[in-house]
Amino acid sequence: MNPEEKDDKLETLLIFETEKEDEVRLRDDLVMPTANTDYGICLECGDQIPKSLLDDHPDSKFCPECRDKMGNHTD
Ligand SMILES: [Zn+2]
């Protein structure tokens, strides 16, 4: 992982936590205590979530394929 990528992920994560702090904390406790370290990984299939999707849906925990299976449900 190069430094630029790391910084970009960290910045996204900080925005994510600021906007969704309460909701995320609740969900992480229930679903995945270590979710922060796996941010950007699909919770359904474990694939990397494309940055293009995270740009549009910073709170997405699922890859496009799994989102599609769920009927575009926005977690
Ligand atoms: Zn997936």
N, CA, C, O and the ligand as a Tripos MOL2 file, in Angstrom:
@<TRIPOS>MOLECULE
protein
  301   299    76     0     0
PROTEIN
NO_CHARGES

@<TRIPOS>ATOM
      1 N           0.8680   -1.2090    0.0000 N.3       1 MET1
      2 CA          0.0000    0.0000    0.0000 C.3       1 MET1
      3 C           0.8920    1.2420    0.0000 C.2       1 MET1
      4 O           1.7360    1.3950    0.8830 O.2       1 MET1
      5 N           0.7200    2.0990   -0.9470 N.am      2 ASN2
      6 CA          1.5320    3.3180   -0.9880 C.3       2 ASN2
      7 C           0.9320    4.3860   -0.0770 C.2       2 ASN2
      8 O          -0.2530    4.3210    0.2530 O.2       2 ASN2
      9 N           1.7320    5.3640    0.3310 N.am      3 PRO3
     10 CA          1.2650    6.3940    1.2910 C.3       3 PRO3
     11 C           0.0460    7.1570    0.7910 C.2       3 PRO3
     12 O          -0.8440    7.4760    1.5790 O.2       3 PRO3
     13 N          -0.0090    7.4500   -0.4850 N.am      4 GLU4
     14 CA         -1.1520    8.2080   -1.0020 C.3       4 GLU4
     15 C          -2.4490    7.4380   -0.7960 C.2       4 GLU4
     16 O          -3.4640    8.0010   -0.3840 O.2       4 GLU4
     17 N          -2.4010    6.1740   -1.0820 N.am      5 GLU5
     18 CA         -3.6130    5.3660   -0.9330 C.3       5 GLU5
     19 C          -4.0380    5.3210    0.5310 C.2       5 GLU5
     20 O          -5.2250    5.4040    0.8450 O.2       5 GLU5
     21 N          -3.0790    5.1910    1.4030 N.am      6 LYS6
     22 CA         -3.3730    5.1280    2.8340 C.3       6 LYS6
     23 C          -4.0240    6.4330    3.3070 C.2       6 LYS6
     24 O          -5.0140    6.4100    4.0380 O.2       6 LYS6
     25 N          -3.4660    7.5570    2.8880 N.am      7 ASP7
     26 CA         -4.0180    8.8470    3.2790 C.3       7 ASP7
     27 C          -5.4400    9.0070    2.7660 C.2       7 ASP7
     28 O          -6.3160    9.5150    3.4670 O.2       7 ASP7
     29 N          -5.6540    8.5680    1.5410 N.am      8 ASP8
     30 CA         -6.9750    8.6990    0.9510 C.3       8 ASP8
     31 C          -7.9900    7.8730    1.7230 C.2       8 ASP8
     32 O          -9.1030    8.3310    1.9820 O.2       8 ASP8
     33 N          -7.6160    6.6770    2.0840 N.am      9 LYS9
     34 CA         -8.5150    5.8230    2.8510 C.3       9 LYS9
     35 C          -8.8050    6.4230    4.2260 C.2       9 LYS9
     36 O          -9.9420    6.4070    4.6980 O.2       9 LYS9
     37 N          -7.7650    6.9480    4.8530 N.am     10 LEU10
     38 CA         -7.9310    7.5230    6.1790 C.3      10 LEU10
     39 C          -8.8690    8.7140    6.1230 C.2      10 LEU10
     40 O          -9.7330    8.8780    6.9850 O.2      10 LEU10
     41 N          -8.6950    9.5480    5.1010 N.am     11 GLU11
     42 CA         -9.5450   10.7280    4.9750 C.3      11 GLU11
     43 C         -11.0010   10.3080    4.7960 C.2      11 GLU11
     44 O         -11.9020   10.8700    5.4200 O.2      11 GLU11
     45 N         -11.2170    9.3240    3.9460 N.am     12 THR12
     46 CA        -12.5810    8.8420    3.7210 C.3      12 THR12
     47 C         -13.1620    8.2930    5.0100 C.2      12 THR12
     48 O         -14.3290    8.5290    5.3230 O.2      12 THR12
     49 N         -12.3590    7.5690    5.7460 N.am     13 LEU13
     50 CA        -12.8220    6.9580    6.9860 C.3      13 LEU13
     51 C         -13.2040    8.0390    7.9980 C.2      13 LEU13
     52 O         -14.2020    7.8960    8.7040 O.2      13 LEU13
     53 N         -12.4320    9.1000    8.0730 N.am     14 LEU14
     54 CA        -12.7170   10.1590    9.0320 C.3      14 LEU14
     55 C         -14.0270   10.8420    8.6890 C.2      14 LEU14
     56 O         -14.8300   11.1270    9.5780 O.2      14 LEU14
     57 N         -14.2500   11.1080    7.4080 N.am     15 ILE15
     58 CA        -15.5140   11.7160    6.9910 C.3      15 ILE15
     59 C         -16.6590   10.7790    7.3270 C.2      15 ILE15
     60 O         -17.6960   11.1830    7.8530 O.2      15 ILE15
     61 N         -16.4380    9.5300    7.0080 N.am     16 PHE16
     62 CA        -17.4250    8.4890    7.2640 C.3      16 PHE16
     63 C         -17.8080    8.4660    8.7410 C.2      16 PHE16
     64 O         -18.9930    8.4470    9.0760 O.2      16 PHE16
     65 N         -16.8260    8.4690    9.6100 N.am     17 GLU17
     66 CA        -17.1040    8.3540   11.0390 C.3      17 GLU17
     67 C         -17.7580    9.6180   11.5890 C.2      17 GLU17
     68 O         -18.5860    9.5510   12.4970 O.2      17 GLU17
     69 N         -17.3870   10.7600   11.0400 N.am     18 THR18
     70 CA        -17.9710   12.0100   11.5150 C.3      18 THR18
     71 C         -19.4530   12.0830   11.1820 C.2      18 THR18
     72 O         -20.2660   12.5130   12.0000 O.2      18 THR18
     73 N         -19.7950   11.6560    9.9650 N.am     19 GLU19
     74 CA        -21.1770   11.7920    9.5220 C.3      19 GLU19
     75 C         -22.0770   10.6970   10.0900 C.2      19 GLU19
     76 O         -23.2710   10.9090   10.3060 O.2      19 GLU19
     77 N         -21.4940    9.5330   10.3260 N.am     20 LYS20
     78 CA        -22.3330    8.3790   10.6570 C.3      20 LYS20
     79 C         -21.9230    7.7720   11.9940 C.2      20 LYS20
     80 O         -22.1390    6.5840   12.2330 O.2      20 LYS20
     81 N         -21.3460    8.5650   12.8380 N.am     21 GLU21
     82 CA        -20.6560    8.0270   14.0080 C.3      21 GLU21
     83 C         -21.5510    7.1060   14.8430 C.2      21 GLU21
     84 O         -21.1760    5.9730   15.1440 O.2      21 GLU21
     85 N         -22.7100    7.5920   15.2060 N.am     22 ASP22
     86 CA        -23.5800    6.8030   16.0750 C.3      22 ASP22
     87 C         -24.0710    5.5440   15.3790 C.2      22 ASP22
     88 O         -24.0830    4.4550   15.9540 O.2      22 ASP22
     89 N         -24.4710    5.7160   14.1430 N.am     23 GLU23
     90 CA        -25.0140    4.5750   13.3990 C.3      23 GLU23
     91 C         -23.9300    3.5210   13.1970 C.2      23 GLU23
     92 O         -24.1780    2.3250   13.3500 O.2      23 GLU23
     93 N         -22.7480    3.9700   12.8590 N.am     24 VAL24
     94 CA        -21.6480    3.0440   12.6010 C.3      24 VAL24
     95 C         -21.2580    2.3080   13.8620 C.2      24 VAL24
     96 O         -21.0260    1.1000   13.8320 O.2      24 VAL24
     97 N         -21.1830    3.0240   14.9710 N.am     25 ARG25
     98 CA        -20.7710    2.3780   16.2180 C.3      25 ARG25
     99 C         -21.7570    1.2760   16.5870 C.2      25 ARG25
    100 O         -21.3650    0.1820   16.9940 O.2      25 ARG25
    101 N         -23.0280    1.5800   16.4400 N.am     26 LEU26
    102 CA        -24.0590    0.6000   16.7580 C.3      26 LEU26
    103 C         -23.9280   -0.6140   15.8520 C.2      26 LEU26
    104 O         -23.9680   -1.7500   16.3220 O.2      26 LEU26
    105 N         -23.7720   -0.3790   14.5600 N.am     27 ARG27
    106 CA        -23.7270   -1.4650   13.5990 C.3      27 ARG27
    107 C         -22.4480   -2.2860   13.7660 C.2      27 ARG27
    108 O         -22.4640   -3.5120   13.6630 O.2      27 ARG27
    109 N         -21.3470   -1.5900   14.0250 N.am     28 ASP28
    110 CA        -20.0910   -2.3100   14.1900 C.3      28 ASP28
    111 C         -20.1400   -3.2310   15.3970 C.2      28 ASP28
    112 O         -19.6150   -4.3440   15.3600 O.2      28 ASP28
    113 N         -20.7670   -2.7670   16.4610 N.am     29 ASP29
    114 CA        -20.8720   -3.5980   17.6560 C.3      29 ASP29
    115 C         -21.6530   -4.8700   17.3580 C.2      29 ASP29
    116 O         -21.3370   -5.9470   17.8630 O.2      29 ASP29
    117 N         -22.6750   -4.7230   16.5280 N.am     30 LEU30
    118 CA        -23.5360   -5.8590   16.2390 C.3      30 LEU30
    119 C         -22.9190   -6.7920   15.2090 C.2      30 LEU30
    120 O         -23.0100   -8.0130   15.3370 O.2      30 LEU30
    121 N         -22.3020   -6.2290   14.2040 N.am     31 VAL31
    122 CA        -21.9200   -7.0370   13.0380 C.3      31 VAL31
    123 C         -20.4430   -7.3780   13.0230 C.2      31 VAL31
    124 O         -20.0820   -8.5410   12.8400 O.2      31 VAL31
    125 N         -19.5820   -6.3880   13.2130 N.am     32 MET32
    126 CA        -18.1680   -6.6200   13.0010 C.3      32 MET32
    127 C         -17.3330   -5.6530   13.8500 C.2      32 MET32
    128 O         -17.0840   -4.5220   13.4320 O.2      32 MET32
    129 N         -16.9090   -6.0810   15.0130 N.am     33 PRO33
    130 CA        -16.1570   -5.2000   15.9130 C.3      33 PRO33
    131 C         -14.9070   -4.6060   15.2730 C.2      33 PRO33
    132 O         -14.4820   -3.5150   15.6520 O.2      33 PRO33
    133 N         -14.3160   -5.3010   14.3160 N.am     34 THR34
    134 CA        -13.0880   -4.8180   13.6930 C.3      34 THR34
    135 C         -13.3690   -4.1680   12.3400 C.2      34 THR34
    136 O         -12.4950   -4.1290   11.4740 O.2      34 THR34
    137 N         -14.5780   -3.6610   12.1590 N.am     35 ALA35
    138 CA        -14.9700   -3.1410   10.8480 C.3      35 ALA35
    139 C         -14.0450   -2.0330   10.3600 C.2      35 ALA35
    140 O         -13.8070   -1.9050    9.1590 O.2      35 ALA35
    141 N         -13.5280   -1.2430   11.2730 N.am     36 ASN36
    142 CA        -12.6910   -0.1270   10.8430 C.3      36 ASN36
    143 C         -11.4720   -0.5960   10.0600 C.2      36 ASN36
    144 O         -11.0700    0.0490    9.0920 O.2      36 ASN36
    145 N         -10.8940   -1.6910   10.4640 N.am     37 THR37
    146 CA         -9.7080   -2.1770    9.7750 C.3      37 THR37
    147 C         -10.0720   -2.8200    8.4510 C.2      37 THR37
    148 O          -9.2120   -2.9800    7.5840 O.2      37 THR37
    149 N         -11.3160   -3.1850    8.2830 N.am     38 ASP38
    150 CA        -11.7440   -3.8280    7.0530 C.3      38 ASP38
    151 C         -12.5540   -2.8770    6.1790 C.2      38 ASP38
    152 O         -13.2230   -3.3090    5.2410 O.2      38 ASP38
    153 N         -12.4950   -1.6090    6.4790 N.am     39 TYR39
    154 CA        -13.2510   -0.6480    5.6960 C.3      39 TYR39
    155 C         -12.8380   -0.7170    4.2340 C.2      39 TYR39
    156 O         -11.6460   -0.7120    3.9250 O.2      39 TYR39
    157 N         -13.8070   -0.7810    3.3380 N.am     40 GLY40
    158 CA        -13.5070   -0.9130    1.9250 C.3      40 GLY40
    159 C         -13.5880   -2.3500    1.4550 C.2      40 GLY40
    160 O         -13.3680   -2.6430    0.2790 O.2      40 GLY40
    161 N         -13.9060   -3.2560    2.3860 N.am     41 ILE41
    162 CA        -14.0690   -4.6620    2.0360 C.3      41 ILE41
    163 C         -15.5410   -5.0340    2.1540 C.2      41 ILE41
    164 O         -16.1960   -4.7240    3.1490 O.2      41 ILE41
    165 N         -16.0450   -5.6960    1.1360 N.am     42 CYS42
    166 CA        -17.4460   -6.1120    1.1270 C.3      42 CYS42
    167 C         -17.7130   -7.0870    2.2690 C.2      42 CYS42
    168 O         -17.0100   -8.0870    2.4130 O.2      42 CYS42
    169 N         -18.7150   -6.7990    3.0690 N.am     43 LEU43
    170 CA        -19.0380   -7.6830    4.1900 C.3      43 LEU43
    171 C         -19.7040   -8.9680    3.7190 C.2      43 LEU43
    172 O         -19.7510   -9.9550    4.4520 O.2      43 LEU43
    173 N         -20.2170   -8.9510    2.4970 N.am     44 GLU44
    174 CA        -20.9290  -10.1290    1.9930 C.3      44 GLU44
    175 C         -19.9600  -11.1410    1.3890 C.2      44 GLU44
    176 O         -20.0020  -12.3210    1.7350 O.2      44 GLU44
    177 N         -19.0850  -10.6880    0.4870 N.am     45 CYS45
    178 CA        -18.2280  -11.6270   -0.2350 C.3      45 CYS45
    179 C         -16.7450  -11.4080    0.0540 C.2      45 CYS45
    180 O         -15.9170  -12.2280   -0.3400 O.2      45 CYS45
    181 N         -16.3990  -10.3220    0.7320 N.am     46 GLY46
    182 CA        -15.0100  -10.0940    1.0980 C.3      46 GLY46
    183 C         -14.1770   -9.4350    0.0140 C.2      46 GLY46
    184 O         -12.9680   -9.2710    0.1790 O.2      46 GLY46
    185 N         -14.7980   -9.0590   -1.0870 N.am     47 ASP47
    186 CA        -14.0660   -8.3830   -2.1510 C.3      47 ASP47
    187 C         -13.7900   -6.9320   -1.7780 C.2      47 ASP47
    188 O         -14.4720   -6.3450   -0.9380 O.2      47 ASP47
    189 N         -12.7760   -6.3730   -2.4200 N.am     48 GLN48
    190 CA        -12.4890   -4.9520   -2.2480 C.3      48 GLN48
    191 C         -13.6070   -4.1320   -2.8890 C.2      48 GLN48
    192 O         -14.0160   -4.3990   -4.0180 O.2      48 GLN48
    193 N         -14.0910   -3.1400   -2.1630 N.am     49 ILE49
    194 CA        -15.0970   -2.2490   -2.7300 C.3      49 ILE49
    195 C         -14.3900   -1.1950   -3.5670 C.2      49 ILE49
    196 O         -13.4900   -0.5250   -3.0590 O.2      49 ILE49
    197 N         -14.7600   -1.0240   -4.8230 N.am     50 PRO50
    198 CA        -14.0970   -0.0480   -5.6930 C.3      50 PRO50
    199 C         -14.2090    1.3630   -5.1420 C.2      50 PRO50
    200 O         -15.2370    1.7490   -4.5860 O.2      50 PRO50
    201 N         -13.1260    2.1310   -5.3070 N.am     51 LYS51
    202 CA        -13.1250    3.4940   -4.7910 C.3      51 LYS51
    203 C         -14.2350    4.3250   -5.4340 C.2      51 LYS51
    204 O         -14.7870    5.2290   -4.8070 O.2      51 LYS51
    205 N         -14.5550    4.0110   -6.6910 N.am     52 SER52
    206 CA        -15.6100    4.7620   -7.3730 C.3      52 SER52
    207 C         -16.9390    4.6110   -6.6510 C.2      52 SER52
    208 O         -17.7370    5.5470   -6.5910 O.2      52 SER52
    209 N         -17.1680    3.4290   -6.1060 N.am     53 LEU53
    210 CA        -18.3990    3.2000   -5.3450 C.3      53 LEU53
    211 C         -18.3320    3.9190   -3.9980 C.2      53 LEU53
    212 O         -19.3190    4.4940   -3.5390 O.2      53 LEU53
    213 N         -17.1580    3.8780   -3.3760 N.am     54 LEU54
    214 CA        -17.0160    4.5400   -2.0730 C.3      54 LEU54
    215 C         -17.1440    6.0550   -2.2150 C.2      54 LEU54
    216 O         -17.5920    6.7400   -1.2950 O.2      54 LEU54
    217 N         -16.7420    6.5730   -3.3880 N.am     55 ASP55
    218 CA        -16.9040    8.0100   -3.6180 C.3      55 ASP55
    219 C         -18.3820    8.3790   -3.6350 C.2      55 ASP55
    220 O         -18.7850    9.4080   -3.0920 O.2      55 ASP55
    221 N         -19.1860    7.5220   -4.2680 N.am     56 ASP56
    222 CA        -20.6240    7.7980   -4.3550 C.3      56 ASP56
    223 C         -21.3480    7.4110   -3.0730 C.2      56 ASP56
    224 O         -22.3060    8.0650   -2.6580 O.2      56 ASP56
    225 N         -20.8710    6.3360   -2.4550 N.am     57 HIS57
    226 CA        -21.5350    5.8130   -1.2510 C.3      57 HIS57
    227 C         -20.4720    5.5250   -0.1890 C.2      57 HIS57
    228 O         -20.1040    4.3690    0.0230 O.2      57 HIS57
    229 N         -19.9840    6.5620    0.4740 N.am     58 PRO58
    230 CA        -18.8790    6.3960    1.4340 C.3      58 PRO58
    231 C         -19.2000    5.4330    2.5690 C.2      58 PRO58
    232 O         -18.2930    4.9180    3.2230 O.2      58 PRO58
    233 N         -20.4660    5.1920    2.8020 N.am     59 ASP59
    234 CA        -20.8400    4.3190    3.9200 C.3      59 ASP59
    235 C         -21.1330    2.8970    3.4610 C.2      59 ASP59
    236 O         -21.5760    2.0580    4.2460 O.2      59 ASP59
    237 N         -20.8810    2.6350    2.1860 N.am     60 SER60
    238 CA        -21.1930    1.2940    1.6690 C.3      60 SER60
    239 C         -20.2900    0.2450    2.2860 C.2      60 SER60
    240 O         -19.0810    0.4430    2.4090 O.2      60 SER60
    241 N         -20.8800   -0.8610    2.6680 N.am     61 LYS61
    242 CA        -20.1040   -1.9870    3.2010 C.3      61 LYS61
    243 C         -20.1850   -3.1780    2.2600 C.2      61 LYS61
    244 O         -19.7750   -4.2860    2.6070 O.2      61 LYS61
    245 N         -20.7190   -2.9400    1.0590 N.am     62 PHE62
    246 CA        -20.8780   -4.0420    0.1080 C.3      62 PHE62
    247 C         -20.4000   -3.6260   -1.2710 C.2      62 PHE62
    248 O         -20.4990   -2.4590   -1.6480 O.2      62 PHE62
    249 N         -19.8780   -4.5970   -2.0250 N.am     63 CYS63
    250 CA        -19.4050   -4.3490   -3.3760 C.3      63 CYS63
    251 C         -20.6060   -4.1840   -4.3160 C.2      63 CYS63
    252 O         -21.7350   -4.5040   -3.9460 O.2      63 CYS63
    253 N         -20.3570   -3.6830   -5.5340 N.am     64 PRO64
    254 CA        -21.4840   -3.4650   -6.4670 C.3      64 PRO64
    255 C         -22.2800   -4.7320   -6.7320 C.2      64 PRO64
    256 O         -23.5060   -4.6810   -6.8290 O.2      64 PRO64
    257 N         -21.6020   -5.8700   -6.8500 N.am     65 GLU65
    258 CA        -22.3000   -7.1170   -7.1460 C.3      65 GLU65
    259 C         -23.2850   -7.4550   -6.0290 C.2      65 GLU65
    260 O         -24.4350   -7.8010   -6.2970 O.2      65 GLU65
    261 N         -22.8380   -7.3550   -4.7850 N.am     66 CYS66
    262 CA        -23.7100   -7.7010   -3.6590 C.3      66 CYS66
    263 C         -24.8010   -6.6540   -3.4820 C.2      66 CYS66
    264 O         -25.9310   -6.9890   -3.1260 O.2      66 CYS66
    265 N         -24.4730   -5.3970   -3.7270 N.am     67 ARG67
    266 CA        -25.5050   -4.3590   -3.6550 C.3      67 ARG67
    267 C         -26.6100   -4.6630   -4.6580 C.2      67 ARG67
    268 O         -27.7950   -4.4880   -4.3720 O.2      67 ARG67
    269 N         -26.1940   -5.1290   -5.8550 N.am     68 ASP68
    270 CA        -27.1570   -5.4410   -6.8950 C.3      68 ASP68
    271 C         -28.0430   -6.6100   -6.4700 C.2      68 ASP68
    272 O         -29.2540   -6.5960   -6.6880 O.2      68 ASP68
    273 N         -27.4220   -7.6210   -5.8600 N.am     69 LYS69
    274 CA        -28.1770   -8.7760   -5.3730 C.3      69 LYS69
    275 C         -29.2150   -8.3570   -4.3430 C.2      69 LYS69
    276 O         -30.3020   -8.9290   -4.2610 O.2      69 LYS69
    277 N         -28.8550   -7.3420   -3.5580 N.am     70 MET70
    278 CA        -29.7670   -6.8840   -2.5080 C.3      70 MET70
    279 C         -30.8280   -5.9290   -3.0560 C.2      70 MET70
    280 O         -31.5940   -5.3460   -2.2890 O.2      70 MET70
    281 N         -30.8740   -5.7700   -4.3680 N.am     71 GLY71
    282 CA        -31.8430   -4.8800   -4.9500 C.3      71 GLY71
    283 C         -31.5020   -3.4330   -4.7100 C.2      71 GLY71
    284 O         -32.3750   -2.6020   -4.4600 O.2      71 GLY71
    285 N         -30.1820   -3.1340   -4.7920 N.am     72 ASN72
    286 CA        -29.6920   -1.7630   -4.5960 C.3      72 ASN72
    287 C         -30.0290   -1.2270   -3.2200 C.2      72 ASN72
    288 O         -30.1440   -0.0170   -3.0270 O.2      72 ASN72
    289 N         -30.1840   -2.1110   -2.2830 N.am     73 HIS73
    290 CA        -30.3890   -1.6840   -0.9040 C.3      73 HIS73
    291 C         -29.1560   -0.9440   -0.4150 C.2      73 HIS73
    292 O         -28.0420   -1.4630   -0.4870 O.2      73 HIS73
    293 N         -29.3550    0.2550    0.0780 N.am     74 THR74
    294 CA        -28.2340    1.0270    0.5940 C.3      74 THR74
    295 C         -28.1200    0.7560    2.0900 C.2      74 THR74
    296 O         -28.8800    1.2890    2.8980 O.2      74 THR74
    297 N         -27.1630   -0.0740    2.4280 N.am     75 ASP75
    298 CA        -27.0090   -0.5190    3.8090 C.3      75 ASP75
    299 C         -27.0820    0.6330    4.7520 C.2      75 ASP75
    300 O         -26.9720    0.4470    5.9640 O.2      75 ASP75
    301 ZN        -19.6110   -8.3780   -2.3460 Zn       76 ZN76
@<TRIPOS>BOND
     1     1     2 1
     2     2     3 1
     3     3     4 2
     4     3     5 am
     5     5     6 1
     6     6     7 1
     7     7     8 2
     8     7     9 am
     9     9    10 1
    10    10    11 1
    11    11    12 2
    12    11    13 am
    13    13    14 1
    14    14    15 1
    15    15    16 2
    16    15    17 am
    17    17    18 1
    18    18    19 1
    19    19    20 2
    20    19    21 am
    21    21    22 1
    22    22    23 1
    23    23    24 2
    24    23    25 am
    25    25    26 1
    26    26    27 1
    27    27    28 2
    28    27    29 am
    29    29    30 1
    30    30    31 1
    31    31    32 2
    32    31    33 am
    33    33    34 1
    34    34    35 1
    35    35    36 2
    36    35    37 am
    37    37    38 1
    38    38    39 1
    39    39    40 2
    40    39    41 am
    41    41    42 1
    42    42    43 1
    43    43    44 2
    44    43    45 am
    45    45    46 1
    46    46    47 1
    47    47    48 2
    48    47    49 am
    49    49    50 1
    50    50    51 1
    51    51    52 2
    52    51    53 am
    53    53    54 1
    54    54    55 1
    55    55    56 2
    56    55    57 am
    57    57    58 1
    58    58    59 1
    59    59    60 2
    60    59    61 am
    61    61    62 1
    62    62    63 1
    63    63    64 2
    64    63    65 am
    65    65    66 1
    66    66    67 1
    67    67    68 2
    68    67    69 am
    69    69    70 1
    70    70    71 1
    71    71    72 2
    72    71    73 am
    73    73    74 1
    74    74    75 1
    75    75    76 2
    76    75    77 am
    77    77    78 1
    78    78    79 1
    79    79    80 2
    80    79    81 am
    81    81    82 1
    82    82    83 1
    83    83    84 2
    84    83    85 am
    85    85    86 1
    86    86    87 1
    87    87    88 2
    88    87    89 am
    89    89    90 1
    90    90    91 1
    91    91    92 2
    92    91    93 am
    93    93    94 1
    94    94    95 1
    95    95    96 2
    96    95    97 am
    97    97    98 1
    98    98    99 1
    99    99   100 2
   100    99   101 am
   101   101   102 1
   102   102   103 1
   103   103   104 2
   104   103   105 am
   105   105   106 1
   106   106   107 1
   107   107   108 2
   108   107   109 am
   109   109   110 1
   110   110   111 1
   111   111   112 2
   112   111   113 am
   113   113   114 1
   114   114   115 1
   115   115   116 2
   116   115   117 am
   117   117   118 1
   118   118   119 1
   119   119   120 2
   120   119   121 am
   121   121   122 1
   122   122   123 1
   123   123   124 2
   124   123   125 am
   125   125   126 1
   126   126   127 1
   127   127   128 2
   128   127   129 am
   129   129   130 1
   130   130   131 1
   131   131   132 2
   132   131   133 am
   133   133   134 1
   134   134   135 1
   135   135   136 2
   136   135   137 am
   137   137   138 1
   138   138   139 1
   139   139   140 2
   140   139   141 am
   141   141   142 1
   142   142   143 1
   143   143   144 2
   144   143   145 am
   145   145   146 1
   146   146   147 1
   147   147   148 2
   148   147   149 am
   149   149   150 1
   150   150   151 1
   151   151   152 2
   152   151   153 am
   153   153   154 1
   154   154   155 1
   155   155   156 2
   156   155   157 am
   157   157   158 1
   158   158   159 1
   159   159   160 2
   160   159   161 am
   161   161   162 1
   162   162   163 1
   163   163   164 2
   164   163   165 am
   165   165   166 1
   166   166   167 1
   167   167   168 2
   168   167   169 am
   169   169   170 1
   170   170   171 1
   171   171   172 2
   172   171   173 am
   173   173   174 1
   174   174   175 1
   175   175   176 2
   176   175   177 am
   177   177   178 1
   178   178   179 1
   179   179   180 2
   180   179   181 am
   181   181   182 1
   182   182   183 1
   183   183   184 2
   184   183   185 am
   185   185   186 1
   186   186   187 1
   187   187   188 2
   188   187   189 am
   189   189   190 1
   190   190   191 1
   191   191   192 2
   192   191   193 am
   193   193   194 1
   194   194   195 1
   195   195   196 2
   196   195   197 am
   197   197   198 1
   198   198   199 1
   199   199   200 2
   200   199   201 am
   201   201   202 1
   202   202   203 1
   203   203   204 2
   204   203   205 am
   205   205   206 1
   206   206   207 1
   207   207   208 2
   208   207   209 am
   209   209   210 1
   210   210   211 1
   211   211   212 2
   212   211   213 am
   213   213   214 1
   214   214   215 1
   215   215   216 2
   216   215   217 am
   217   217   218 1
   218   218   219 1
   219   219   220 2
   220   219   221 am
   221   221   222 1
   222   222   223 1
   223   223   224 2
   224   223   225 am
   225   225   226 1
   226   226   227 1
   227   227   228 2
   228   227   229 am
   229   229   230 1
   230   230   231 1
   231   231   232 2
   232   231   233 am
   233   233   234 1
   234   234   235 1
   235   235   236 2
   236   235   237 am
   237   237   238 1
   238   238   239 1
   239   239   240 2
   240   239   241 am
   241   241   242 1
   242   242   243 1
   243   243   244 2
   244   243   245 am
   245   245   246 1
   246   246   247 1
   247   247   248 2
   248   247   249 am
   249   249   250 1
   250   250   251 1
   251   251   252 2
   252   251   253 am
   253   253   254 1
   254   254   255 1
   255   255   256 2
   256   255   257 am
   257   257   258 1
   258   258   259 1
   259   259   260 2
   260   259   261 am
   261   261   262 1
   262   262   263 1
   263   263   264 2
   264   263   265 am
   265   265   266 1
   266   266   267 1
   267   267   268 2
   268   267   269 am
   269   269   270 1
   270   270   271 1
   271   271   272 2
   272   271   273 am
   273   273   274 1
   274   274   275 1
   275   275   276 2
   276   275   277 am
   277   277   278 1
   278   278   279 1
   279   279   280 2
   280   279   281 am
   281   281   282 1
   282   282   283 1
   283   283   284 2
   284   283   285 am
   285   285   286 1
   286   286   287 1
   287   287   288 2
   288   287   289 am
   289   289   290 1
   290   290   291 1
   291   291   292 2
   292   291   293 am
   293   293   294 1
   294   294   295 1
   295   295   296 2
   296   295   297 am
   297   297   298 1
   298   298   299 1
   299   299   300 2
@<TRIPOS>SUBSTRUCTURE
     1 MET1         2 RESIDUE 1 A MET
     2 ASN2         6 RESIDUE 1 A ASN
     3 PRO3        10 RESIDUE 1 A PRO
     4 GLU4        14 RESIDUE 1 A GLU
     5 GLU5        18 RESIDUE 1 A GLU
     6 LYS6        22 RESIDUE 1 A LYS
     7 ASP7        26 RESIDUE 1 A ASP
     8 ASP8        30 RESIDUE 1 A ASP
     9 LYS9        34 RESIDUE 1 A LYS
    10 LEU10       38 RESIDUE 1 A LEU
    11 GLU11       42 RESIDUE 1 A GLU
    12 THR12       46 RESIDUE 1 A THR
    13 LEU13       50 RESIDUE 1 A LEU
    14 LEU14       54 RESIDUE 1 A LEU
    15 ILE15       58 RESIDUE 1 A ILE
    16 PHE16       62 RESIDUE 1 A PHE
    17 GLU17       66 RESIDUE 1 A GLU
    18 THR18       70 RESIDUE 1 A THR
    19 GLU19       74 RESIDUE 1 A GLU
    20 LYS20       78 RESIDUE 1 A LYS
    21 GLU21       82 RESIDUE 1 A GLU
    22 ASP22       86 RESIDUE 1 A ASP
    23 GLU23       90 RESIDUE 1 A GLU
    24 VAL24       94 RESIDUE 1 A VAL
    25 ARG25       98 RESIDUE 1 A ARG
    26 LEU26      102 RESIDUE 1 A LEU
    27 ARG27      106 RESIDUE 1 A ARG
    28 ASP28      110 RESIDUE 1 A ASP
    29 ASP29      114 RESIDUE 1 A ASP
    30 LEU30      118 RESIDUE 1 A LEU
    31 VAL31      122 RESIDUE 1 A VAL
    32 MET32      126 RESIDUE 1 A MET
    33 PRO33      130 RESIDUE 1 A PRO
    34 THR34      134 RESIDUE 1 A THR
    35 ALA35      138 RESIDUE 1 A ALA
    36 ASN36      142 RESIDUE 1 A ASN
    37 THR37      146 RESIDUE 1 A THR
    38 ASP38      150 RESIDUE 1 A ASP
    39 TYR39      154 RESIDUE 1 A TYR
    40 GLY40      158 RESIDUE 1 A GLY
    41 ILE41      162 RESIDUE 1 A ILE
    42 CYS42      166 RESIDUE 1 A CYS
    43 LEU43      170 RESIDUE 1 A LEU
    44 GLU44      174 RESIDUE 1 A GLU
    45 CYS45      178 RESIDUE 1 A CYS
    46 GLY46      182 RESIDUE 1 A GLY
    47 ASP47      186 RESIDUE 1 A ASP
    48 GLN48      190 RESIDUE 1 A GLN
    49 ILE49      194 RESIDUE 1 A ILE
    50 PRO50      198 RESIDUE 1 A PRO
    51 LYS51      202 RESIDUE 1 A LYS
    52 SER52      206 RESIDUE 1 A SER
    53 LEU53      210 RESIDUE 1 A LEU
    54 LEU54      214 RESIDUE 1 A LEU
    55 ASP55      218 RESIDUE 1 A ASP
    56 ASP56      222 RESIDUE 1 A ASP
    57 HIS57      226 RESIDUE 1 A HIS
    58 PRO58      230 RESIDUE 1 A PRO
    59 ASP59      234 RESIDUE 1 A ASP
    60 SER60      238 RESIDUE 1 A SER
    61 LYS61      242 RESIDUE 1 A LYS
    62 PHE62      246 RESIDUE 1 A PHE
    63 CYS63      250 RESIDUE 1 A CYS
    64 PRO64      254 RESIDUE 1 A PRO
    65 GLU65      258 RESIDUE 1 A GLU
    66 CYS66      262 RESIDUE 1 A CYS
    67 ARG67      266 RESIDUE 1 A ARG
    68 ASP68      270 RESIDUE 1 A ASP
    69 LYS69      274 RESIDUE 1 A LYS
    70 MET70      278 RESIDUE 1 A MET
    71 GLY71      282 RESIDUE 1 A GLY
    72 ASN72      286 RESIDUE 1 A ASN
    73 HIS73      290 RESIDUE 1 A HIS
    74 THR74      294 RESIDUE 1 A THR
    75 ASP75      298 RESIDUE 1 A ASP
    76 ZN76       301 GROUP 0 **** ****
